[in-house]
Every structure is written in structure tokens, then in C-alpha cells.
Amino acid sequence: MNTASPRRPSAAVPRRVPVGWVHVSDRAKRYVSKVLDSERLSYGPFLREFESRFARAHGVRWGVTCNSGTSALHVAIAALQSRHGWRPGDEVLVPAVTFVATSNMAILQGLKPVFVDVDPRTFNMDPEQAQRRTTRRTRLIMPVHLFGQPCEMDPLMALARRKGLKVVEDSCETMFARYRGRPVGSFGDAACFSTYTAHILVTGVGGLALTDSPRLAADLRSLVNHGRDAIYISIDDDDRRAGLKEVIAKRFRFVRMGFSYRLSELEGALGLAQLEERGPMLEARRRNAAYLIEALKPLEERLQLPWWPDHVEHSFMMFPIVLREGASKRDLALFLERRGIETRDMLPLINQPFYVKMFGDLEGRYPVARRINRGGFYLGCHPGLDRADLDYVAEAFFDYFRRERRGRR
Ligand SMILES: Cc1ncc(COP(=O)(O)O)c(C=O)c1O
């Protein structure tokens, strides 16, 4: 879609195919200028508008901006924990393949992550395995919608209902995608999103926690603001003339342990502009992914390409690939990166040195996660890539496997 990328190749400069991309449109520049002219950077009209429209786009009433997806996860878990009296060592179901922040935030709250193997086709939490890992101490399920693809939510929500569990969707990688016609973020008690670099909306750093519960929303907002009384969150609350006496009394009242996880109006301006312009961006992601799938199809004996069921929409934050047995991920990644094609490991979690130290060698109990840890990686499929970039990527794969067959690279 976008051909204005500053990194167009030339004969002298090798082509670059990064995993992420950011484009600051004229509208975004206009909004950022408005913020600068307003001389107000703290929570204000742009963040408020961004929160409410982002929440509405995901079918829920309340959105609370945070300074990262991780802090959104932290406050969502902390709010539910405090409301429901979870004790240290109570258990949280977390997929065995995800970014470390998902389970780190459970650990930070004194909870025990119980890993659940993932579906070998979608790479998302396997509902049957989730049921098997549920115990009397399970309190929370954290389905993670990876790479832009919603989890299999019906059986996970049915499990939560049957066992009285809460659900926090980690939707940091997935926005504006639907499962059986219903948007991600609208299933759980809360859902968390990231607007960090290379995500679907990019504000540099940032995130949102969404919920349909007004009480939980007030708790989340308070936790993001040092645990303040929710009556006084921003300077605009001084304008509540009718209740000004109460506002004055409670301006500096802290009612719970909280954090400083606020975002500024600058990110609000960037986020709102991108939210308003999301249509073509999402179309380009889906078009690029479809093109890559088609182009790489002849290599399907060697590469497992993205797959999603008909009842799921994919928003393609990234393009995940798992090498089938036999090929070496490290060799292939090196081959691609030498040609300027960025790769990232596909979210290894249970084999992280820090996790092995805490939980021991778990990989033997998680065969699908182990296979992904060995052979999984992802590429970008964002709107900054054009047909020539995608052809270049596909050709690099063909070249690699041709050379492999000939025994040299
Ligand atoms: C699945 C998942 N959860 C949580 C996060 C954390 O988001 P942030 O980097 O904004 O803290 C990420 C970030 O990439 C993620 O991919």
C-alpha cells in the first residue's frame, strides 16, 4: 500500500524487509500539532476519545490507556485479584507460547502461571489442554490472540463459566479481528492491547485495558494512576462544579496500592489518527499475508504457513511460519537476515533461561510448544511492504531450499 517508505531499495542499497513499520500520516501530524498547541500533555481529550472509540470498535464500553501492553496486563490482573481475593499461589492458565509479559505479570502478582500447550495449527491456547490443566486453585484464563489471530474462544469461555474462572484476553498482538462475528477484547472480563512499535496501531509505547464493567474500569483507571480515588483522575475533574467540594476533598486520596502507568496526549493523538485510518492498513496486512501464503505454497512440505478457521478473522500483525522437521531455523534465519529480511523467534517462553530456572525443564511436557520453539519464527506483513518486497521474500525462501538441496548455502 504505502510506497512512501523511506527504505526503498536501490542498486547500491540492499532491500530491507523489516518486521515492523510506522507511518505518521498528515492527520496524525495535525493531531499531534493540536496537542502541542494546546500546551497540555497530561490525560485529556485525545486520550479520552482514543479510549472510548477503541473500546467501541471492540464491542465494549470502557477503555483505559496505559503506558504499555504489559502495564495493561498488570492492572487487569491486579484489579481482578483484589476484587476476587485471589491468594498467592493461585493459578493462572497461560499458553506455553506467548510473549513473556503475559505470564510475567501473573508472577509479579504472586500468582502461579500454569502453562497450556497450544494448537499446532493456530499456535493459540488449546482449549482441551486448558481444561486438563485446570485445578481447584485455577482462578484466571489468559488466552493470547497471537500474531493477529483470535483464539478459539467458545470452548475457553465455556470452561471459564463451568469452573467460575475469570478471563483476561491478552490481545496485545490482535486488534479489530473477530471470532464468530464478535470482536476480540469483548469476551473476557478484561482485555489488553499494545500499541508498541511493530504492532497493529503504533504509538511508540502504549497500551489499553478494555472492560465492559464500569466497576472494573474504575479500578483499572485508579491502578494506572497510583491507586487514586477514581473521582479525581485528571485536571478536568476540577470542572465538576456541582461536586467540586467532594472533588477537592478527594483529589489527593489514594485508595489502593497503585502504579504510574499513564500515557500522554501525544500518544493519544497518534493512536486516534491511526484508529480513524485503520481500514486501508488492515486491508493491506491481509492482502500481503494472502500474497505471501500463495507465493510460499509450493514450499509447504518444508514450511507450515498461517492457517485459521472460517469462523475467525485474522488481522495479521505478523506472518508466522514454522519449519517442518529437518530444516534448521537458525540457518534459514541467518540466510534471510543477510538479505535484509528481518525475522523474530516465534515467542519462545518455557525455554527462556529465566523460566527454566524458575520452573525447570518443561519442554518435554509441551510437545507443540517445543516444536514451535525449535522451528517457529515470523516475518513482517505490514502495509510498508509492496509486491516487490513480498516477491523478494518468497524468492529468498526458494533460493534457500534450492541451495539446501544442492548441499550449500
Ligand atoms: C502477546 C503479548 N503480550 C504482551 C505484550 C507486551 O506489550 P508491551 O510491549 O506494549 O508492553 C506483547 C508485546 O509485544 C505481546 O506480544
The ligand as an SDF file (V2000), in Angstrom:
LIG
                    3D

 16 16  0  0  0  0  0  0  0  0999 V2000
    1.3620  -11.2650   23.4550 C   0  0  0  0  0  0  0  0  0  0  0  0
    1.9510  -10.0370   24.0640 C   0  0  0  0  0  0  0  0  0  0  0  0
    1.6300   -9.7000   25.3180 N   0  0  0  0  0  0  0  0  0  0  0  0
    2.1160   -8.5870   25.8890 C   0  0  0  0  0  0  0  0  0  0  0  0
    2.9740   -7.7510   25.2280 C   0  0  0  0  0  0  0  0  0  0  0  0
    3.5340   -6.5500   25.9200 C   0  0  0  0  0  0  0  0  0  0  0  0
    3.2460   -5.3430   25.2940 O   0  0  0  0  0  0  0  0  0  0  0  0
    4.2180   -4.0680   25.5260 P   0  0  0  0  0  0  0  0  0  0  0  0
    5.4630   -4.3440   24.7760 O   0  0  0  0  0  0  0  0  0  0  0  0
    3.4320   -2.9210   24.9980 O   0  0  0  0  0  0  0  0  0  0  0  0
    4.4540   -3.9880   26.9880 O   0  0  0  0  0  0  0  0  0  0  0  0
    3.3470   -8.0520   23.9230 C   0  0  0  0  0  0  0  0  0  0  0  0
    4.2800   -7.1420   23.2280 C   0  0  0  0  0  0  0  0  0  0  0  0
    4.8050   -7.3190   22.2160 O   0  0  0  0  0  0  0  0  0  0  0  0
    2.8280   -9.2240   23.3230 C   0  0  0  0  0  0  0  0  0  0  0  0
    3.1920   -9.5670   22.0840 O   0  0  0  0  0  0  0  0  0  0  0  0
  1  2  1  0
  2  3  1  0
  2 15  2  0
  3  4  2  0
  4  5  1  0
  5  6  1  0
  5 12  2  0
  6  7  1  0
  7  8  1  0
  8  9  2  0
  8 10  1  0
  8 11  1  0
 12 13  1  0
 12 15  1  0
 13 14  2  0
 15 16  1  0
M  END
$$$$
